[in-house]
Amino acid sequence: MQKARIVRVLGAVGVLTALTVVGAGGSASAAKTSAKPGVTKIKIEVSHAEHSLFFDGPSTVARGDQLQIKNNTNPRTIGPHTFSLTTENVRPEGTNQQKACGKKLKGICGAVAIGWHEVDLQTGQIGVNPVEVGKKGWDTKGNLKRKGDSVVMTGKGEKFSQKVTAPVGTTLYYMCVVHPEMQGEIEVVAGS
């Protein structure tokens, strides 16, 4: 019974409604920033092609660049997305692990939804969005016991941008916990 409720909470309508309510209060809404003059803006886009959802972006980003995540999908048909920094070893591999993660909130998907974003499973409300851990900006990868940086995006065309503050040489592994097959990585390099 509880697992079925979790799936409904993370469904497009439940999360959209919850985030609209939370966003109206202001404190838990996703903060949007714009790049300052002279700062490079790097984009990772949430995209959909045929029966495939994916992140489309570069393999490197310079420390100090603005990393912008943009949702190009329709949440009414696809559902919301997260962009969550995780350690490499907790990302589900293979169709069965990914289905269990996203639909039953097993492993990192449950940790991010319930632990990091503090989704209330009874009401569907999101308690924290974005999740900011460590230094301000993209820098902290989470796992089953420790939070990482993460944002939930619910609107088509929605953008979330913040500075990359992870040290040079770091590989940032990321995924969507609503659609765990959506995974990627980006290496932090020295700026020019």
LINJO-V569213 format. One line per field, one symbol per residue. ss: DSSP state (H for helix, E for strand, L for the rest). phi: phi as a letter, one per 40 degrees, with the letter a starting at -180 (. if undefined). A space follows every 10 residues. Layout:
ss=???
phi=???
This chain:
ss=LHHHHHHHHL LHHHHHHHHH HHHHHLLLLL LLLLLLLLLL EEEEEEEEEL LEEEEEELLE EELLLEEEEE ELLLLLLLLL EEEEEELHHH LLLHHHHHHH HHHHLLLHHH HHHHHHLLEL LLLLLELLLL ELLLLLLELL LELLLLLLLE EEELLLLLEE EEEELLLLLL EEEEELLLLL LLEEEEEEEL LL
phi=.ccccccccc cdcccdcccc cccccgcbcc cbbbccdgbc bbbbbcbbbf bbbacbaccb acdgccbbbb ccbcccbbhc bbbbcbcccc ccbgdccccc cccbfcgccc cccccccfcc ccbgcccbac cbbgcchcab cbacbbcbca abbbbcgcbb baccbccdgc bccbabccbc ccbaaaccbc cc
